[in-house]
Each structure stands twice: as C-alpha cells, then as structure tokens.
Amino acid sequence: MRVGYLGIGDTSKDVVFTVNPDVIETFQNMKVTKSVTYTTHKIHGYKAIPEMTGLEADTMTFDMILSAHLGVNPKKELDKLEAFMKAGTICNLVLGNKLCGRWVIKQMPYNVDYTYKDGEVSQATVSVSLIEAGG
C-alpha cells in the first residue's frame, strides 16, 4: 500500500513511502522546526527590545532505512534523493492523500549499514533534511 511520497508526482522518480508484505519503505524520527526572525533594538540605559521581523522557512528532518531485505533497492533510492537535491527540485511531501508542503532537499547524509560481498549496498540509513519551498 502506498502511504505517501516525496517528489514530483512521477512514481518512477519519486521516493514512494510503501508498506505491504513485499516492501517496507517509510520514514521515522520526523522532526519539524518552525521559527521566526528577531532583531534587537538597543536603548541607552534600558533593556534591549526584541522586534519580530519575519518568518523563517520551516525545516524538516526524517530518517529512512533503505534495505534490500525489506524489498527496497538502497542505491536506487539514494540516487533519487541525490538527483532531487543536486537539481534543487521542489518536491511535494504527501502523506496519505494530504499534501504536507513543498520542500527542497538541503542535505542527505547516509550510512552504509551492510553490503553484499561484491560491495553492492544491501542496507543504508539516510537522514533527509528539507527546507520549506512555499505553497
């Protein structure tokens, strides 16, 4: 069952969140950060006064375990994420049928957890960091 995706709406290019008997590809540890910008006005002889000057773009991070043992091709999925990141592609994040914003991938550090004897990655853990792109 497809439970969402990160991408442009093209299943061949998107990272599709899936849970079924043959494939498990989803995320964990999702963290959203919302913040604002302040400037400080200094007044002689008094405490400084903060003034809110704007909203920062939201950020989001989540982890994914990409494992061949769970029916996922880790290299293929890492390549998809890297292609979006390097191109600056604005991606939709969809969970269920709900659009959860438009995002760009800022970084995607990953660990190679396991390889086959030929060096092919059999499992990797990636931490995806997103920045809100509007919408």
N, CA, C and O atoms as a printed pandas DataFrame, in Angstrom:
     atom_number atom_name residue_name chain_id  residue_number  x_coord  y_coord  z_coord
0              1         N          MET        A               1    0.839   -1.169    0.000
1              2        CA          MET        A               1    0.000    0.000    0.000
2              3         C          MET        A               1    0.891    1.242    0.000
3              4         O          MET        A               1    1.779    1.376    0.842
4              5         N          ARG        A               2    0.655    2.123   -0.923
5              6        CA          ARG        A               2    1.370    3.389   -0.994
6              7         C          ARG        A               2    0.808    4.311    0.076
7              8         O          ARG        A               2   -0.397    4.555    0.128
8              9         N          VAL        A               3    1.691    4.821    0.931
9             10        CA          VAL        A               3    1.224    5.676    2.028
10            11         C          VAL        A               3    1.673    7.124    1.855
11            12         O          VAL        A               3    1.394    7.965    2.709
12            13         N          GLY        A               4    2.361    7.417    0.768
13            14        CA          GLY        A               4    2.789    8.784    0.501
14            15         C          GLY        A               4    4.019    8.799   -0.380
15            16         O          GLY        A               4    4.480    7.758   -0.850
16            17         N          TYR        A               5    4.547    9.997   -0.599
17            18        CA          TYR        A               5    5.758   10.114   -1.410
18            19         C          TYR        A               5    6.418   11.468   -1.188
19            20         O          TYR        A               5    5.802   12.409   -0.687
20            21         N          LEU        A               6    7.686   11.538   -1.574
21            22        CA          LEU        A               6    8.447   12.775   -1.650
22            23         C          LEU        A               6    8.904   12.873   -3.099
23            24         O          LEU        A               6    9.679   12.042   -3.572
24            25         N          GLY        A               7    8.420   13.888   -3.794
25            26        CA          GLY        A               7    8.812   14.017   -5.188
26            27         C          GLY        A               7    7.887   14.902   -5.986
27            28         O          GLY        A               7    7.254   15.815   -5.456
28            29         N          ILE        A               8    7.821   14.611   -7.282
29            30        CA          ILE        A               8    7.117   15.489   -8.218
30            31         C          ILE        A               8    5.837   14.865   -8.765
31            32         O          ILE        A               8    5.189   15.443   -9.638
32            33         N          GLY        A               9    5.472   13.697   -8.261
33            34        CA          GLY        A               9    4.260   13.034   -8.715
34            35         C          GLY        A               9    4.504   12.033   -9.834
35            36         O          GLY        A               9    3.563   11.611  -10.506
36            37         N          ASP        A              10    5.748   11.655  -10.037
37            38        CA          ASP        A              10    6.128   10.660  -11.041
38            39         C          ASP        A              10    6.722    9.473  -10.292
39            40         O          ASP        A              10    7.857    9.540   -9.820
40            41         N          THR        A              11    5.962    8.388  -10.181
41            42        CA          THR        A              11    6.400    7.270   -9.335
42            43         C          THR        A              11    7.740    6.680   -9.745
43            44         O          THR        A              11    8.403    6.059   -8.914
44            45         N          SER        A              12    8.160    6.847  -10.975
45            46        CA          SER        A              12    9.468    6.313  -11.363
46            47         C          SER        A              12   10.614    7.162  -10.818
47            48         O          SER        A              12   11.739    6.677  -10.690
48            49         N          LYS        A              13   10.332    8.436  -10.495
49            50        CA          LYS        A              13   11.367    9.337   -9.988
50            51         C          LYS        A              13   11.218    9.635   -8.503
51            52         O          LYS        A              13   12.185   10.029   -7.851
52            53         N          ASP        A              14   10.018    9.454   -7.962
53            54        CA          ASP        A              14    9.744    9.803   -6.567
54            55         C          ASP        A              14   10.273    8.755   -5.596
55            56         O          ASP        A              14   10.491    7.599   -5.959
56            57         N          VAL        A              15   10.472    9.182   -4.361
57            58        CA          VAL        A              15   10.703    8.255   -3.255
58            59         C          VAL        A              15    9.314    7.976   -2.692
59            60         O          VAL        A              15    8.692    8.840   -2.075
60            61         N          VAL        A              16    8.846    6.766   -2.914
61            62        CA          VAL        A              16    7.476    6.397   -2.557
62            63         C          VAL        A              16    7.486    5.654   -1.228
63            64         O          VAL        A              16    8.182    4.652   -1.064
64            65         N          PHE        A              17    6.703    6.163   -0.286
65            66        CA          PHE        A              17    6.566    5.502    1.013
66            67         C          PHE        A              17    5.549    4.370    0.843
67            68         O          PHE        A              17    4.393    4.603    0.487
68            69         N          THR        A              18    5.999    3.156    1.101
69            70        CA          THR        A              18    5.192    1.970    0.828
70            71         C          THR        A              18    5.278    1.004    1.992
71            72         O          THR        A              18    6.342    0.810    2.579
72            73         N          VAL        A              19    4.146    0.400    2.319
73            74        CA          VAL        A              19    4.116   -0.667    3.317
74            75         C          VAL        A              19    3.195   -1.754    2.777
75            76         O          VAL        A              19    1.993   -1.542    2.620
76            77         N          ASN        A              20    3.771   -2.918    2.496
77            78        CA          ASN        A              20    2.993   -4.078    2.076
78            79         C          ASN        A              20    3.821   -5.319    2.408
79            80         O          ASN        A              20    4.946   -5.190    2.889
80            81         N          PRO        A              21    3.294   -6.506    2.163
81            82        CA          PRO        A              21    4.054   -7.717    2.532
82            83         C          PRO        A              21    5.408   -7.854    1.840
83            84         O          PRO        A              21    6.285   -8.559    2.338
84            85         N          ASP        A              22    5.593   -7.180    0.684
85            86        CA          ASP        A              22    6.840   -7.329   -0.065
86            87         C          ASP        A              22    7.816   -6.168    0.114
87            88         O          ASP        A              22    9.024   -6.344   -0.043
88            89         N          VAL        A              23    7.296   -4.977    0.442
89            90        CA          VAL        A              23    8.139   -3.781    0.506
90            91         C          VAL        A              23    7.767   -2.955    1.733
91            92         O          VAL        A              23    6.592   -2.710    2.007
92            93         N          ILE        A              24    8.791   -2.536    2.458
93            94        CA          ILE        A              24    8.600   -1.562    3.537
94            95         C          ILE        A              24    9.600   -0.443    3.289
95            96         O          ILE        A              24   10.810   -0.631    3.422
96            97         N          GLU        A              25    9.081    0.711    2.931
97            98        CA          GLU        A              25    9.903    1.902    2.720
98            99         C          GLU        A              25    9.139    3.084    3.289
99           100         O          GLU        A              25    8.222    3.611    2.660
100          101         N          THR        A              26    9.523    3.482    4.459
101          102        CA          THR        A              26    8.858    4.602    5.111
102          103         C          THR        A              26    9.894    5.344    5.950
103          104         O          THR        A              26   11.083    5.028    5.890
104          105         N          PHE        A              27    9.459    6.307    6.714
105          106        CA          PHE        A              27   10.379    7.145    7.479
106          107         C          PHE        A              27   10.112    6.999    8.964
107          108         O          PHE        A              27    9.101    6.440    9.390
108          109         N          GLN        A              28   11.059    7.525    9.743
109          110        CA          GLN        A              28   10.912    7.568   11.199
110          111         C          GLN        A              28   11.608    8.821   11.703
111          112         O          GLN        A              28   12.348    9.471   10.966
112          113         N          ASN        A              29   11.368    9.149   12.947
113          114        CA          ASN        A              29   12.020   10.288   13.610
114          115         C          ASN        A              29   11.798   11.614   12.885
115          116         O          ASN        A              29   12.720   12.426   12.800
116          117         N          MET        A              30   10.595   11.850   12.360
117          118        CA          MET        A              30   10.326   13.119   11.681
118          119         C          MET        A              30   10.324   14.260   12.699
119          120         O          MET        A              30    9.686   14.185   13.749
120          121         N          LYS        A              31   11.054   15.311   12.353
121          122        CA          LYS        A              31   11.138   16.483   13.222
122          123         C          LYS        A              31   10.905   17.726   12.360
123          124         O          LYS        A              31   11.583   17.927   11.352
124          125         N          VAL        A              32    9.945   18.554   12.764
125          126        CA          VAL        A              32    9.638   19.800   12.064
126          127         C          VAL        A              32   10.057   20.955   12.958
127          128         O          VAL        A              32    9.771   20.960   14.155
128          129         N          THR        A              33   10.739   21.937   12.370
129          130        CA          THR        A              33   11.148   23.124   13.115
130          131         C          THR        A              33   10.522   24.346   12.462
131          132         O          THR        A              33   10.660   24.571   11.260
132          133         N          LYS        A              34    9.832   25.127   13.281
133          134        CA          LYS        A              34    9.234   26.390   12.841
134          135         C          LYS        A              34    9.894   27.496   13.652
135          136         O          LYS        A              34   10.091   27.349   14.858
136          137         N          SER        A              35   10.237   28.610   12.994
137          138        CA          SER        A              35   10.909   29.683   13.729
138          139         C          SER        A              35   10.628   31.032   13.079
139          140         O          SER        A              35   10.142   31.118   11.952
140          141         N          VAL        A              36   10.946   32.065   13.817
141          142        CA          VAL        A              36   10.792   33.445   13.355
142          143         C          VAL        A              36   12.127   34.168   13.516
143          144         O          VAL        A              36   13.032   33.691   14.200
144          145         N          THR        A              37   12.226   35.330   12.870
145          146        CA          THR        A              37   13.431   36.145   12.936
146          147         C          THR        A              37   13.152   37.367   13.817
147          148         O          THR        A              37   12.097   37.996   13.724
148          149         N          TYR        A              38   14.114   37.678   14.659
149          150        CA          TYR        A              38   14.024   38.862   15.507
150          151         C          TYR        A              38   15.235   39.750   15.283
151          152         O          TYR        A              38   16.329   39.273   14.982
152          153         N          THR        A              39   15.021   41.045   15.434
153          154        CA          THR        A              39   16.123   41.990   15.543
154          155         C          THR        A              39   15.998   42.630   16.915
155          156         O          THR        A              39   14.911   42.666   17.492
156          157         N          THR        A              40   17.094   43.130   17.433
157          158        CA          THR        A              40   17.082   43.707   18.779
158          159         C          THR        A              40   17.414   45.192   18.700
159          160         O          THR        A              40   18.419   45.592   18.113
160          161         N          HIS        A              41   16.546   45.998   19.307
161          162        CA          HIS        A              41   16.764   47.439   19.362
162          163         C          HIS        A              41   17.373   47.783   20.718
163          164         O          HIS        A              41   16.773   47.535   21.764
164          165         N          LYS        A              42   18.564   48.352   20.682
165          166        CA          LYS        A              42   19.233   48.731   21.928
166          167         C          LYS        A              42   18.827   50.161   22.276
167          168         O          LYS        A              42   18.823   51.058   21.433
168          169         N          ILE        A              43   18.486   50.336   23.553
169          170        CA          ILE        A              43   18.073   51.652   24.045
170          171         C          ILE        A              43   18.979   52.003   25.216
171          172         O          ILE        A              43   19.065   51.250   26.186
172          173         N          HIS        A              44   19.659   53.151   25.127
173          174        CA          HIS        A              44   20.609   53.565   26.151
174          175         C          HIS        A              44   19.934   53.614   27.527
175          176         O          HIS        A              44   18.929   54.297   27.723
176          177         N          GLY        A              45   20.512   52.876   28.461
177          178        CA          GLY        A              45   20.033   52.890   29.842
178          179         C          GLY        A              45   18.857   51.950   30.100
179          180         O          GLY        A              45   18.367   51.880   31.227
180          181         N          TYR        A              46   18.401   51.234   29.091
181          182        CA          TYR        A              46   17.263   50.324   29.248
182          183         C          TYR        A              46   17.600   48.965   28.635
183          184         O          TYR        A              46   18.597   48.814   27.929
184          185         N          LYS        A              47   16.758   47.996   28.917
185          186        CA          LYS        A              47   16.924   46.681   28.309
186          187         C          LYS        A              47   16.607   46.765   26.821
187          188         O          LYS        A              47   15.754   47.544   26.395
188          189         N          ALA        A              48   17.303   45.958   26.050
189          190        CA          ALA        A              48   17.041   45.895   24.610
190          191         C          ALA        A              48   15.620   45.365   24.375
191          192         O          ALA        A              48   15.087   44.589   25.168
192          193         N          ILE        A              49   15.031   45.806   23.269
193          194        CA          ILE        A              49   13.667   45.398   22.928
194          195         C          ILE        A              49   13.711   44.555   21.643
195          196         O          ILE        A              49   14.175   45.026   20.605
196          197         N          PRO        A              50   13.228   43.316   21.719
197          198        CA          PRO        A              50   13.201   42.491   20.503
198          199         C          PRO        A              50   11.996   42.855   19.631
199          200         O          PRO        A              50   10.921   43.175   20.136
200          201         N          GLU        A              51   12.200   42.797   18.320
201          202        CA          GLU        A              51   11.102   43.024   17.378
202          203         C          GLU        A              51   11.101   41.889   16.360
203          204         O          GLU        A              51   12.112   41.626   15.708
204          205         N          MET        A              52    9.959   41.220   16.231
205          206        CA          MET        A              52    9.851   40.161   15.244
206          207         C          MET        A              52    9.841   40.801   13.853
207          208         O          MET        A              52    9.053   41.707   13.582
208          209         N          THR        A              53   10.724   40.318   12.979
209          210        CA          THR        A              53   10.832   40.914   11.643
210          211         C          THR        A              53   10.382   39.974   10.526
211          212         O          THR        A              53   10.292   40.391    9.371
212          213         N          GLY        A              54   10.101   38.726   10.849
213          214        CA          GLY        A              54    9.632   37.832    9.792
214          215         C          GLY        A              54    9.600   36.386   10.209
215          216         O          GLY        A              54    9.981   36.022   11.321
216          217         N          LEU        A              55    9.131   35.568    9.282
217          218        CA          LEU        A              55    9.052   34.136    9.490
218          219         C          LEU        A              55   10.189   33.450    8.744
219          220         O          LEU        A              55   10.517   33.827    7.618
220          221         N          GLU        A              56   10.780   32.458    9.361
221          222        CA          GLU        A              56   11.789   31.630    8.704
222          223         C          GLU        A              56   11.066   30.510    7.957
223          224         O          GLU        A              56    9.952   30.134    8.324
224          225         N          ALA        A              57   11.687   29.987    6.931
225          226        CA          ALA        A              57   11.146   28.804    6.271
226          227         C          ALA        A              57   11.199   27.635    7.249
227          228         O          ALA        A              57   12.174   27.479    7.984
228          229         N          ASP        A              58   10.153   26.819    7.256
229          230        CA          ASP        A              58   10.150   25.631    8.102
230          231         C          ASP        A              58   11.236   24.679    7.625
231          232         O          ASP        A              58   11.609   24.688    6.452
232          233         N          THR        A              59   11.736   23.865    8.528
233          234        CA          THR        A              59   12.665   22.805    8.171
234          235         C          THR        A              59   12.102   21.484    8.687
235          236         O          THR        A              59   11.300   21.453    9.620
236          237         N          MET        A              60   12.537   20.408    8.065
237          238        CA          MET        A              60   12.077   19.080    8.472
238          239         C          MET        A              60   13.224   18.098    8.269
239          240         O          MET        A              60   13.990   18.203    7.312
240          241         N          THR        A              61   13.325   17.158    9.172
241          242        CA          THR        A              61   14.267   16.055    9.003
242          243         C          THR        A              61   13.538   14.754    9.296
243          244         O          THR        A              61   12.619   14.710   10.114
244          245         N          PHE        A              62   13.958   13.710    8.623
245          246        CA          PHE        A              62   13.479   12.372    8.942
246          247         C          PHE        A              62   14.511   11.360    8.479
247          248         O          PHE        A              62   15.350   11.651    7.627
248          249         N          ASP        A              63   14.436   10.173    9.052
249          250        CA          ASP        A              63   15.355    9.089    8.731
250          251         C          ASP        A              63   14.614    8.016    7.954
251          252         O          ASP        A              63   13.419    7.793    8.150
252          253         N          MET        A              64   15.349    7.354    7.068
253          254        CA          MET        A              64   14.799    6.219    6.328
254          255         C          MET        A              64   15.808    5.080    6.353
255          256         O          MET        A              64   17.001    5.290    6.134
256          257         N          ILE        A              65   15.325    3.882    6.621
257          258        CA          ILE        A              65   16.144    2.686    6.487
258          259         C          ILE        A              65   15.800    2.075    5.133
259          260         O          ILE        A              65   14.676    1.631    4.900
260          261         N          LEU        A              66   16.788    2.063    4.250
261          262        CA          LEU        A              66   16.609    1.530    2.900
262          263         C          LEU        A              66   17.287    0.172    2.860
263          264         O          LEU        A              66   18.514    0.085    2.840
264          265         N          SER        A              67   16.489   -0.883    2.847
265          266        CA          SER        A              67   17.047   -2.226    2.987
266          267         C          SER        A              67   16.540   -3.166    1.896
267          268         O          SER        A              67   15.338   -3.259    1.648
268          269         N          ALA        A              68   17.466   -3.854    1.254
269          270        CA          ALA        A              68   17.096   -4.872    0.271
270          271         C          ALA        A              68   16.279   -5.975    0.938
271          272         O          ALA        A              68   15.438   -6.600    0.292
272          273         N          HIS        A              69   16.519   -6.219    2.216
273          274        CA          HIS        A              69   15.777   -7.244    2.947
274          275         C          HIS        A              69   14.319   -6.853    3.153
275          276         O          HIS        A              69   13.480   -7.691    3.483
276          277         N          LEU        A              70   14.025   -5.549    2.951
277          278        CA          LEU        A              70   12.649   -5.054    3.050
278          279         C          LEU        A              70   12.080   -4.740    1.669
279          280         O          LEU        A              70   11.062   -4.057    1.557
280          281         N          GLY        A              71   12.733   -5.234    0.619
281          282        CA          GLY        A              71   12.221   -5.075   -0.739
282          283         C          GLY        A              71   12.593   -3.774   -1.424
283          284         O          GLY        A              71   11.978   -3.411   -2.426
284          285         N          VAL        A              72   13.589   -3.063   -0.906
285          286        CA          VAL        A              72   13.982   -1.755   -1.429
286          287         C          VAL        A              72   15.372   -1.855   -2.054
287          288         O          VAL        A              72   16.230   -2.583   -1.554
288          289         N          ASN        A              73   15.590   -1.135   -3.132
289          290        CA          ASN        A              73   16.925   -1.036   -3.723
290          291         C          ASN        A              73   17.575    0.224   -3.138
291          292         O          ASN        A              73   17.274    1.328   -3.593
292          293         N          PRO        A              74   18.459    0.086   -2.140
293          294        CA          PRO        A              74   19.017    1.261   -1.466
294          295         C          PRO        A              74   19.713    2.237   -2.414
295          296         O          PRO        A              74   19.510    3.446   -2.307
296          297         N          LYS        A              75   20.522    1.737   -3.331
297          298        CA          LYS        A              75   21.247    2.627   -4.236
298          299         C          LYS        A              75   20.291    3.429   -5.108
299          300         O          LYS        A              75   20.487    4.628   -5.309
300          301         N          LYS        A              76   19.271    2.782   -5.621
301          302        CA          LYS        A              76   18.288    3.455   -6.477
302          303         C          LYS        A              76   17.588    4.590   -5.710
303          304         O          LYS        A              76   17.406    5.682   -6.247
304          305         N          GLU        A              77   17.202    4.332   -4.471
305          306        CA          GLU        A              77   16.505    5.354   -3.681
306          307         C          GLU        A              77   17.447    6.493   -3.289
307          308         O          GLU        A              77   17.050    7.658   -3.311
308          309         N          LEU        A              78   18.689    6.167   -2.931
309          310        CA          LEU        A              78   19.664    7.212   -2.631
310          311         C          LEU        A              78   19.933    8.069   -3.864
311          312         O          LEU        A              78   20.082    9.286   -3.754
312          313         N          ASP        A              79   19.994    7.442   -5.035
313          314        CA          ASP        A              79   20.202    8.189   -6.285
314          315         C          ASP        A              79   19.043    9.139   -6.570
315          316         O          ASP        A              79   19.264   10.252   -7.048
316          317         N          LYS        A              80   17.812    8.716   -6.283
317          318        CA          LYS        A              80   16.644    9.583   -6.483
318          319         C          LYS        A              80   16.740   10.820   -5.591
319          320         O          LYS        A              80   16.553   11.947   -6.050
320          321         N          LEU        A              81   17.035   10.591   -4.305
321          322        CA          LEU        A              81   17.156   11.709   -3.373
322          323         C          LEU        A              81   18.267   12.655   -3.796
323          324         O          LEU        A              81   18.093   13.874   -3.771
324          325         N          GLU        A              82   19.411   12.100   -4.185
325          326        CA          GLU        A              82   20.543   12.926   -4.599
326          327         C          GLU        A              82   20.215   13.734   -5.860
327          328         O          GLU        A              82   20.612   14.895   -5.967
328          329         N          ALA        A              83   19.508   13.146   -6.795
329          330        CA          ALA        A              83   19.127   13.861   -8.014
330          331         C          ALA        A              83   18.229   15.051   -7.689
331          332         O          ALA        A              83   18.423   16.140   -8.228
332          333         N          PHE        A              84   17.249   14.849   -6.812
333          334        CA          PHE        A              84   16.389   15.966   -6.395
334          335         C          PHE        A              84   17.213   17.058   -5.722
335          336         O          PHE        A              84   17.025   18.243   -5.997
336          337         N          MET        A              85   18.133   16.655   -4.834
337          338        CA          MET        A              85   18.938   17.620   -4.089
338          339         C          MET        A              85   19.828   18.426   -5.032
339          340         O          MET        A              85   19.844   19.656   -4.967
340          341         N          LYS        A              86   20.563   17.750   -5.900
341          342        CA          LYS        A              86   21.511   18.440   -6.783
342          343         C          LYS        A              86   20.821   19.352   -7.794
343          344         O          LYS        A              86   21.390   20.363   -8.208
344          345         N          ALA        A              87   19.601   19.002   -8.193
345          346        CA          ALA        A              87   18.861   19.822   -9.158
346          347         C          ALA        A              87   18.078   20.943   -8.481
347          348         O          ALA        A              87   17.554   21.826   -9.160
348          349         N          GLY        A              88   17.993   20.918   -7.146
349          350        CA          GLY        A              88   17.187   21.922   -6.442
350          351         C          GLY        A              88   15.704   21.747   -6.713
351          352         O          GLY        A              88   14.948   22.718   -6.686
352          353         N          THR        A              89   15.284   20.521   -6.974
353          354        CA          THR        A              89   13.893   20.220   -7.313
354          355         C          THR        A              89   12.977   20.505   -6.129
355          356         O          THR        A              89   13.238   20.069   -5.008
356          357         N          ILE        A              90   11.906   21.239   -6.393
357          358        CA          ILE        A              90   10.881   21.455   -5.369
358          359         C          ILE        A              90    9.995   20.216   -5.357
359          360         O          ILE        A              90    9.343   19.891   -6.349
360          361         N          CYS        A              91    9.984   19.537   -4.226
361          362        CA          CYS        A              91    9.267   18.267   -4.089
362          363         C          CYS        A              91    8.033   18.437   -3.227
363          364         O          CYS        A              91    8.041   19.186   -2.251
364          365         N          ASN        A              92    6.974   17.738   -3.594
365          366        CA          ASN        A              92    5.802   17.626   -2.736
366          367         C          ASN        A              92    6.073   16.541   -1.709
367          368         O          ASN        A              92    6.653   15.504   -2.029
368          369         N          LEU        A              93    5.655   16.780   -0.481
369          370        CA          LEU        A              93    5.647   15.724    0.521
370          371         C          LEU        A              93    4.187   15.390    0.753
371          372         O          LEU        A              93    3.423   16.213    1.257
372          373         N          VAL        A              94    3.807   14.186    0.384
373          374        CA          VAL        A              94    2.425   13.742    0.503
374          375         C          VAL        A              94    2.387   12.565    1.466
375          376         O          VAL        A              94    3.126   11.593    1.306
376          377         N          LEU        A              95    1.518   12.663    2.465
377          378        CA          LEU        A              95    1.301   11.576    3.421
378          379         C          LEU        A              95   -0.168   11.215    3.361
379          380         O          LEU        A              95   -1.031   12.055    3.614
380          381         N          GLY        A              96   -0.453    9.973    3.029
381          382        CA          GLY        A              96   -1.835    9.591    2.738
382          383         C          GLY        A              96   -2.239   10.330    1.473
383          384         O          GLY        A              96   -1.565   10.235    0.447
384          385         N          ASN        A              97   -3.327   11.057    1.549
385          386        CA          ASN        A              97   -3.763   11.895    0.425
386          387         C          ASN        A              97   -3.532   13.375    0.709
387          388         O          ASN        A              97   -4.019   14.232   -0.029
388          389         N          LYS        A              98   -2.790   13.681    1.778
389          390        CA          LYS        A              98   -2.623   15.064    2.212
390          391         C          LYS        A              98   -1.271   15.621    1.793
391          392         O          LYS        A              98   -0.230   15.035    2.091
392          393         N          LEU        A              99   -1.292   16.761    1.097
393          394        CA          LEU        A              99   -0.062   17.471    0.755
394          395         C          LEU        A              99    0.456   18.150    2.017
395          396         O          LEU        A              99   -0.243   18.968    2.615
396          397         N          CYS        A             100    1.667   17.817    2.419
397          398        CA          CYS        A             100    2.266   18.357    3.640
398          399         C          CYS        A             100    3.342   19.385    3.296
399          400         O          CYS        A             100    4.323   19.533    4.024
400          401         N          GLY        A             101    3.156   20.079    2.204
401          402        CA          GLY        A             101    4.059   21.163    1.839
402          403         C          GLY        A             101    4.945   20.819    0.662
403          404         O          GLY        A             101    4.996   19.689    0.175
404          405         N          ARG        A             102    5.646   21.869    0.229
405          406        CA          ARG        A             102    6.598   21.765   -0.877
406          407         C          ARG        A             102    7.972   22.060   -0.299
407          408         O          ARG        A             102    8.155   23.035    0.429
408          409         N          TRP        A             103    8.931   21.215   -0.629
409          410        CA          TRP        A             103   10.218   21.223    0.047
410          411         C          TRP        A             103   11.357   21.027   -0.945
411          412         O          TRP        A             103   11.171   20.465   -2.024
412          413         N          VAL        A             104   12.540   21.501   -0.558
413          414        CA          VAL        A             104   13.772   21.161   -1.267
414          415         C          VAL        A             104   14.660   20.390   -0.298
415          416         O          VAL        A             104   14.621   20.612    0.912
416          417         N          ILE        A             105   15.448   19.495   -0.840
417          418        CA          ILE        A             105   16.362   18.701   -0.011
418          419         C          ILE        A             105   17.652   19.484    0.170
419          420         O          ILE        A             105   18.342   19.797   -0.801
420          421         N          LYS        A             106   17.974   19.801    1.428
421          422        CA          LYS        A             106   19.195   20.545    1.723
422          423         C          LYS        A             106   20.395   19.610    1.863
423          424         O          LYS        A             106   21.479   19.894    1.352
424          425         N          GLN        A             107   20.193   18.517    2.546
425          426        CA          GLN        A             107   21.278   17.546    2.705
426          427         C          GLN        A             107   20.699   16.175    2.984
427          428         O          GLN        A             107   19.544   16.036    3.385
428          429         N          MET        A             108   21.532   15.156    2.761
429          430        CA          MET        A             108   21.070   13.778    2.943
430          431         C          MET        A             108   22.232   12.871    3.351
431          432         O          MET        A             108   22.580   11.945    2.618
432          433         N          PRO        A             109   22.827   13.129    4.504
433          434        CA          PRO        A             109   23.896   12.227    4.938
434          435         C          PRO        A             109   23.342   10.812    5.144
435          436         O          PRO        A             109   22.212   10.630    5.597
436          437         N          TYR        A             110   24.161    9.821    4.800
437          438        CA          TYR        A             110   23.704    8.445    4.983
438          439         C          TYR        A             110   24.853    7.553    5.422
439          440         O          TYR        A             110   26.028    7.841    5.191
440          441         N          ASN        A             111   24.473    6.477    6.055
441          442        CA          ASN        A             111   25.413    5.439    6.472
442          443         C          ASN        A             111   25.139    4.200    5.636
443          444         O          ASN        A             111   23.985    3.827    5.421
444          445         N          VAL        A             112   26.190    3.574    5.172
445          446        CA          VAL        A             112   26.057    2.261    4.546
446          447         C          VAL        A             112   26.132    1.256    5.688
447          448         O          VAL        A             112   27.186    1.070    6.296
448          449         N          ASP        A             113   25.010    0.612    5.971
449          450        CA          ASP        A             113   24.939   -0.308    7.103
450          451         C          ASP        A             113   25.479   -1.693    6.753
451          452         O          ASP        A             113   26.212   -2.302    7.532
452          453         N          TYR        A             114   25.101   -2.185    5.557
453          454        CA          TYR        A             114   25.519   -3.521    5.141
454          455         C          TYR        A             114   25.749   -3.533    3.638
455          456         O          TYR        A             114   25.111   -2.795    2.887
456          457         N          THR        A             115   26.676   -4.388    3.216
457          458        CA          THR        A             115   26.908   -4.601    1.782
458          459         C          THR        A             115   26.949   -6.104    1.515
459          460         O          THR        A             115   27.181   -6.917    2.410
460          461         N          TYR        A             116   26.716   -6.432    0.260
461          462        CA          TYR        A             116   26.931   -7.802   -0.175
462          463         C          TYR        A             116   28.423   -7.992   -0.412
463          464         O          TYR        A             116   29.178   -7.020   -0.404
464          465         N          LYS        A             117   28.855   -9.226   -0.621
465          466        CA          LYS        A             117   30.281   -9.494   -0.789
466          467         C          LYS        A             117   30.871   -8.815   -2.023
467          468         O          LYS        A             117   32.085   -8.627   -2.102
468          469         N          ASP        A             118   30.021   -8.443   -2.992
469          470        CA          ASP        A             118   30.513   -7.741   -4.185
470          471         C          ASP        A             118   30.582   -6.221   -3.981
471          472         O          ASP        A             118   30.949   -5.486   -4.898
472          473         N          GLY        A             119   30.231   -5.757   -2.783
473          474        CA          GLY        A             119   30.290   -4.334   -2.478
474          475         C          GLY        A             119   28.992   -3.584   -2.699
475          476         O          GLY        A             119   28.890   -2.412   -2.336
476          477         N          GLU        A             120   27.994   -4.233   -3.289
477          478        CA          GLU        A             120   26.689   -3.603   -3.511
478          479         C          GLU        A             120   26.034   -3.339   -2.156
479          480         O          GLU        A             120   26.062   -4.192   -1.268
480          481         N          VAL        A             121   25.447   -2.158   -2.005
481          482        CA          VAL        A             121   24.802   -1.787   -0.740
482          483         C          VAL        A             121   23.529   -2.607   -0.557
483          484         O          VAL        A             121   22.661   -2.626   -1.430
484          485         N          SER        A             122   23.429   -3.278    0.574
485          486        CA          SER        A             122   22.200   -4.020    0.872
486          487         C          SER        A             122   21.328   -3.273    1.880
487          488         O          SER        A             122   20.123   -3.511    1.957
488          489         N          GLN        A             123   21.935   -2.370    2.653
489          490        CA          GLN        A             123   21.142   -1.540    3.565
490          491         C          GLN        A             123   21.884   -0.246    3.850
491          492         O          GLN        A             123   23.090   -0.236    4.098
492          493         N          ALA        A             124   21.131    0.843    3.808
493          494        CA          ALA        A             124   21.661    2.168    4.161
494          495         C          ALA        A             124   20.622    2.896    4.987
495          496         O          ALA        A             124   19.421    2.680    4.830
496          497         N          THR        A             125   21.095    3.756    5.865
497          498        CA          THR        A             125   20.216    4.623    6.645
498          499         C          THR        A             125   20.522    6.054    6.245
499          500         O          THR        A             125   21.663    6.503    6.358
500          501         N          VAL        A             126   19.508    6.773    5.778
501          502        CA          VAL        A             126   19.684    8.138    5.303
502          503         C          VAL        A             126   18.871    9.090    6.175
503          504         O          VAL        A             126   17.744    8.783    6.565
504          505         N          SER        A             127   19.457   10.249    6.475
505          506        CA          SER        A             127   18.766   11.326    7.191
506          507         C          SER        A             127   18.508   12.444    6.190
507          508         O          SER        A             127   19.440   13.094    5.716
508          509         N          VAL        A             128   17.246   12.659    5.877
509          510        CA          VAL        A             128   16.865   13.650    4.866
510          511         C          VAL        A             128   16.522   14.959    5.564
511          512         O          VAL        A             128   15.691   14.986    6.472
512          513         N          SER        A             129   17.176   16.068    5.129
513          514        CA          SER        A             129   16.896   17.393    5.683
514          515         C          SER        A             129   16.259   18.241    4.591
515          516         O          SER        A             129   16.823   18.422    3.512
516          517         N          LEU        A             130   15.073   18.755    4.896
517          518        CA          LEU        A             130   14.287   19.535    3.945
518          519         C          LEU        A             130   14.134   20.978    4.405
519          520         O          LEU        A             130   14.151   21.267    5.602
520          521         N          ILE        A             131   13.984   21.887    3.430
521          522        CA          ILE        A             131   13.658   23.283    3.701
522          523         C          ILE        A             131   12.377   23.601    2.951
523          524         O          ILE        A             131   12.237   23.249    1.780
524          525         N          GLU        A             132   11.442   24.263    3.619
525          526        CA          GLU        A             132   10.166   24.637    3.006
526          527         C          GLU        A             132   10.409   25.519    1.789
527          528         O          GLU        A             132   11.197   26.464    1.830
528          529         N          ALA        A             133    9.716   25.188    0.710
529          530        CA          ALA        A             133    9.866   25.948   -0.539
530          531         C          ALA        A             133    8.614   26.751   -0.873
531          532         O          ALA        A             133    8.511   27.296   -1.972
532          533         N          GLY        A             134    7.675   26.834    0.041
533          534        CA          GLY        A             134    6.459   27.600   -0.193
534          535         C          GLY        A             134    5.300   26.727   -0.586
535          536         O          GLY        A             134    5.455   25.536   -0.854
536          537         N          GLY        A             135    4.127   27.343   -0.615
537          538        CA          GLY        A             135    2.931   26.624   -1.058
538          539         C          GLY        A             135    2.201   25.997   -0.005
539          540         O          GLY        A             135    1.177   25.362   -0.257
